Amino acid sequence: MEAPPLDRKLIAILAADVEGYSRLMHQDEEGTLATLSSHRAIIDEIIAAGRGGISGTAGDSVLAEFASIVDAVNSAISIQRSLAVANKSLPQQARMLWRIGINVGDVMVKDGGIFGDGVNVACRLEAQAEPGGICVTRGVRDHLRDRVDYQFEDLGEHAVKNIARPVRIFRVCFDPEASSDLLDVRATPSRGSIELSDDSNAIKGTSNQVELTFWQSIQETKDPSEYEAYLERFPDGEFVALARARLAKAEEPEAVPAADRAVELEFWNSIKQSNSPAAFEAYLQKYPEGEFKSLAAIRLREISETD
């Protein structure tokens, strides 16, 4: 039987990604995840306000689709302006900058996700953008040329990975300090906390401020029960992976000090060739969880069977 044809549609595709995410995680895992959570809340709110929809997320990246190219670019500019405000409350080394690429193209749709060259080009454009910047294709620029107030800088044609023809890329020129058209963001002094507001009401910037507060209260603890309580309360939370890692580490047996291990090794070396069951019984009594407990038990059995 022939496979049914895939659904297709023509859309504007927005791809966003964090610049230097691995470096930020290396510096401060918990702080970076908290910032990512608050930034994602801002991005998600703006995409929804701009009549777009999120098609996929993977770690520090976002893929969104819009029926309107104007909405896609306006949303991208609002995202960068809002995140610039959010970053002001963070130390310089902890600030999270995003790059955004926008393309317009025909894409395939399967299981709610979008695929094809149109998506790939948007992702390649994102990699070409400056941190905090936006790059678009010629098709996007041509469509918007007389519909928006901002300008476009021609960056020329670029060969992009897995795309047969060069892509003409334009940088969107906008004032990052201007207020966001879609969302007003007010940075607050508390770490990872961004207050979002629109004309109707105020919305907390973290997708779950209660969860973030809970995590910040336990992130330095060595008590396994604290991490178990977090996992029970937030089974799909932002910090599940870290909580599980911390829990596993907390439950690991404490490492034997080097000096004690040396004494155990000396003890074992002194009896390992012995045929006396008392020697191995003494080892097991002194080191019930010792490194050689299995070997000691085997030697005891061998000696008893010989006798």
N, C-alpha and C positions, 0 to 999 in steps of 0.2 A: 504494500500500500504506500502511496505517496504521502509524505508528511504534509500536514496542512500548512498553507503559506503563513509566514509570520506577519503579525500586524505591523504597520509602519505609520509614522506620522512626521510632520515637519514642525520642528520646534526650535526655540533658542535654548542652548545648553550652557549652563554655568558650572564651571569646575573650580573649586577652591581648595587650597592646601596650606598648611602651616610651614613657614620657612624656618629651617633649623630645629625641627621638632626633636630629633634625636639628641641634639646638644642640650636642649631644655630639659629633656627627661633625664639625661645624665647628671645635670646639675641638681635637680630637685623633682623627683617623681611625683610626690603628692601635690606640690604647688603647681606643677605643670598640668596635672590632671584637673585640678580645681579651676585653673584659668581656662583650660580647654572646655570644661563644662559650661562656664559662664559665657565664653565666646560663642559656643554652639547655640546657647539659648538665644543670644542676640541674633545670630545668623538665621536660625529657624524662624524667629518672630518676623524678621524683615522679609524673608522669602514668602512667608504666608501673607504678610501685608501687601507684598508686591504681586499677589495672585500667582505665585509660583508653587511648585511642589518638589519636595526632596525625593530624588530617585535612588539615592544610594549614599551610604557613609562607610568609611573604612578608616578607623583610627583617627588620624588628623585631617582627613579629607572629606569634602562634601560635593555631591553631584546633584544639581537641581535642574528642573525644566520649566520653561515658561512658554505660554502660547503667544506672548508678545515680546518682540526684541526690545522695545522701549522699556517694558517692565523689567526685563532681565538686566539691562544696563543701569537703570535707575536703582534697582535693588542692590547691584554690585557696589555702586557709589555710596549708597546709604550704609551698606555693610562696612566698607572701609572707613567711612567717617565715624560711625558708631564705635568701631573697634579702636580707633585712634583715641577716642575719649576714654574708653574702658581701660586702655593701657596706661593712661596717665596716673592711675592710682597704684601702679606696680613699679617696683625697682627697675632700672634700665635693663639689667641683665635678665630679668624675668618677663619682659614684655613679649607678647606673642603677635607676630606679624603674619598676615595671610597674603597669598598671591591668588589672583582670580583670572581665569580665562573664559571668554564667551565666544561661542560659535553658533551659527544657525545652519541646520542641516536636517536631512531626512534620516531618521533613526529607526531601528528595529525595536519592537517591544515584546518582552517575554517575561512572564511572572512578575509584572510590575516594574521590571528594570528596563533600562534603555541601553542599546548596544549599536556598534557600527562606527564608521569613520567619523561621523559627526561628533560623537562622544570623544573619540581618540584625539581629534584636533583640538577640542576644548581643553582637554587635559594637557596637551603639549603646549598650548598657549599659556596656560597657568604657569608652567615651568619657565616660560620666557619673561613673565612679568616680574617687576621689582617687588620686593617685600612691601606690602601696603599698596600695591598698584594693581592695575587692570589692563589686560591686553585683549584685543578683539580681532576677528578676521575682517577681510575687506568687505565681505557680504554684510556683516553687522554694521561696519562704518558707513557703507553706501546707503543702507536702509535708514540710518539715523541722521545723516548729514544735515538735513533741514528740519529735523524734529526736536533737536535738543540744543541747549546753550553752550555746552562744553565742546572742546576741540579734540582733535585726534592727531597724534604724531606718527608719521609713517616710518616704521622701523625696517621697511624693505621685505624682501622675500627670504624665507628661511626654510631649509630642508628639515623636516621633522620626522622622527622615527616612525617607521611603518606606514608612512603616507607617501604615495608615489610622486605627487607633484609638490613643488615648493608652495608654502603658504605665505601670503602677504599679511603681515602683522602690523597692527596699529596700537599705540599706547593711548589710553584715555587720559586726557589732561583735565584734572579737577582739583578743587581746593579741599584738601583733607581736613582743614580746620573749620569748614563751613558746617552748619547744622544739617542733620540728616532729614531728608524729606519724608521718610517713612517711619522713623522711630527716633525718639529723643532718649539718649542714654546719659545717665548721671553716674559718674564714678564715685564710689564711696570708699572710705579708708580701709574697711575690712577686707582681708585677703580673699580674692575669688568672688566677692560679692558685687554684682553690678545691678543697679536698679534700672529697669526699663519702664518707659511710660509712653502712652499714646494719648489721644484726645479724650479717651473714655476712662481709663483707670491706670493704676500703676501695677507693673508685673515684675516679679523678682527675676533677676537675670540668670540665676542658676535654675536648671530644670527642676531641681528639688533642693531648696535651701535647707530644709530640715536634714536631709541626708548629708549635705556638705558640712553642716554644723556638727552633726553626729561624728562624722569621720575626723574632723579636725580635733575633736575632743579625745579621740582614742589613738590617733596615728603614732604617738610616741610610746604607747603602753607596751609592756611585755607580758600582759595577762592574756592568755589565749581566749578566755571567756568573753573578753571585750570584742574580739574579732568574730567570734561565733555569734554574738548578739547582733553585730552589724550584718552578717551574712543572712541571719534569720529574718531581720527586719527589712533588708534591702537586697533580696536575692538577685535582682537584675540591676543593681546599682552601678554607679560610675567607677567605684573603687573595689569591685568584687575581686579582680585579679590580684590586686595588691593585698587585700585582706586575706585571701587564701594563701598567698606567699608568706605573709607575716605569720599566719596561723601555723603553717607547716614548719616554719623556722622556730616558732615558740615551742612546738611540740617535739622538736628534735632533742635527743639526749645531749646533755652537756658534754663538750669535748673533754677528754681526759687530759689533764696537764702533762706536759712533756716529761717532767721529772717522774711522775707516777707511772707513766707508760714505760719509762726506762727501767724502773724497778720491776715491773711486771715482766718485761722482756728478759731481764736477768734471771728472775725466778724461773721462767719457762725454760730458758736455755740450760739451767742447772738440773732440770728434771726430765727433759724430753726424751733422753735415752734410757731413763730408769725403767726398771721392771717392778718397782714397788708401787702397789695401789695407793698406799698412804700418801705418797708424794703428789699424785694427781688429785686425790681427795683434798689434800691441803690447798692445792692451787685453786680448785673449784670453790672451796670454802672462802678463800681470801678474795678471789676474783670471780664472783658468780656471773658477771656480765663481761668477763675478760675477753681479750682478742682471741685467745686460744682455747676457749671453753669447749668448742666442738671437738677439737683435737684431743683435749684432755679426756672427754667422755669416751671417745673412740679407743684411746689407749687403755682406759679402765676396763672396757669390754674385752679388748684383746687379751689383757692380763688375766682376767677372770676366766675366759675360755681356755687359756693355756693351762691354768691351774686345774 
